[in-house]
Amino acid sequence: MLLAWVAQIFSVPYCRACGPHSTAPCLAKRREAGRSLLFVRETKISIPPLKPKEHPGVKISTELLLAAEELGKAKTPADQEQQWNKMLDLVNEGANIDIEDDEHRSPLSYACEYSKAKVVEELIKVGVDHRVSKRIAKGEKGDKEQMIKTEAKILVDQRGDERHYRTVHRHLPIYYAVIKGDKDIFNVLVKNGANPKNEKTLLHLAAVKCHKDIARILVNEPYRFDINGIDSLGYTPLHNAGINNCDQVFMVILILKGANVNAINSYGETPLHMAAGYGKDIALKALIELGANLEGKEIQIKNDKFPNKITPLELAQNAKRTSTVKLLRDAIEAKKSGNADAAAHSDTTTAHANEAQSKAAPAMAGKGSKR
């Protein structure tokens, strides 16, 4: 019935694969190939190629981004003034001051990236949108979910690395203020309404570069970031401090606020494992002095080389970190000798106490008989 109906409509059947023919043989042939039969009229239709729609403001807005980047790179005041005037001219011509490139860089992002606090202030005066989470704040559906999916694809060699958090924070102005450790720009953004609490891993980011001043700001009022908060890989800020070789001063800032020195990430690693595996001796010494577990076997790497859980020392040995291995061995020996001395001191104290008690017993008995 269907073929009869098609035959009535199409006076000359035509198959794209075979050309003009009777329907039955072609139908059988196409069924063998597992494909469907498609008939069209033997009339050639020319469709003009579609041209992309032109948006009047795109070109000058792109020029604005380039001018913002050049302003950031400018070394002399004269060059900075030249690029700034160019940006103002483009804005007056209708350029979008909040334009972003594919990586979400905006003119404000460039100013923050190159630590131009004065430019940041001027851009805010011009009317730039300086909010910390611009896209999510505007309620664009799916943006946060896409960010999480992108974050989950980060390569292992980017763990605890600036590149990891660049993906998470999408080149937002507050990202550059923290990664550069620039308190002036951070304060300008916050003063004008930016809310750092919208970005949950800024303290992790401060630990990537060991910026003490920014860390102090984030762990105290009014922000009080979660000191043991984790990112998508289960890293705490202290894990990042370990892998990035932060010193004891930075780690104490976190420890005093309750950071867990033996926290375990999604890979089963403690901060000490991170420092040992990557040969970060400054961080290693700091963690040891702050009471990290020297012989913890938390780590579990899923491959044939490490079938069982291993200690920081074993991890450093497998990674051939000579100086790190020596530091860990010395620390373990010192701990053992310290425990032995403590045990000997305890035994001596107990013996003296028992001796004193035995001497005191007859005297007490004599006093009792006199009564």
C-alpha positions, 0 to 999 in steps of 0.5 A: 500500500505504501509503495502504491501511494508513493508511486501515485505521488512520484511519477518518476521514482528516483533513488539517490543511491541507484538513480531511476529504476523500478522500486522492487529491486532497489528495495531488496538491495537496500534491505540487504544493506540495512538501509532505508529507501528514500525517494525524491523528485528528479529535480535539482534544488540549489540552496545558497550557503548560509552566511553567519549573521553579523553583529555590529558590536562584535568587532569593536568589542574584540578590539577592546579585549585586545586593547585590555591585554595590551594595557596589561602588558604595557610597561611604561605609563605612556603605553598604559595611558595610550591603551586606556584611551583606546579602550575608552574610545571603543566603549564610547563607540559601543563596545561591550565592556563585559565581553568575554573570550572563549575562556571567559576572559574579560577586560577586567580579568586582564587588568587583574591578571597583570595586577593593574589595581588602578585600571581595575578601579577605573573599569568599575567606574566605567560600569564593568560587571565585576561580580565574582560569579557573573554567569552563575549569578545571572542564573544561566542553567547548566553553566555550573553543571558544565563547569563541574564536568569540565573540572572532572576531566582535569589531567592528573599532572594538573593536580594541585596546579594553577591550571586546575583552578583556572578551569574551575574559576574560568578566569574570573577577576577574583581568581587573578586577585588570589593567584597573584596574591594581590591584596589591593585588587582583592580589596577593590573587588570586594569593596565594590560588591564581589563576594569571594564566598561564591567561589568555594576553592579560593583558599585552595588557590591561595595554597597553590602559590603559598600566598600567606596574606590572602590565606589570612584574609580567607580563613578569618572573618568575614569569610571563614573559608572551610579549612578542611573543604575539598575540591573535586579531587578531594584535596584540602588546602593543606594538600595543595600546600604540601604539593606546592612546597609551602613553608611552615608559616603558611601551614601554621595559618591553616593548622591554627584554624583547624586544618587536619594535617593527616587529611586523606584525598580521593587518591588516599594521599595525605599532605605528607604523601604529596610532599614526599612523592613530589620531593617538596622538602620544605613542606615535608619538614613543616608537616613533620614538625606539625605532627604528620603521621610518618608511617601512615599507609593511607595511600592506595594507587591502583596499578601493578607497581603499587599493589598495596598501600604504602607509606610516605617513605616508600613513596619517596623511595619509589620516586627516587627522591634522595633528599626526601628519603633521608629526611623521612628516615631521620625523622622516623629514627628520631621519633623511635629514639624519642619514644625509647627515651620516653619509655626508659624515663617512664620505667625509671619513674615507675621504679622510683615510685615503687621503691619509695612506696616500699620504703614508706610501707614499713614506716606506716606500719610502725606508726600504726603499731604505736597507736 
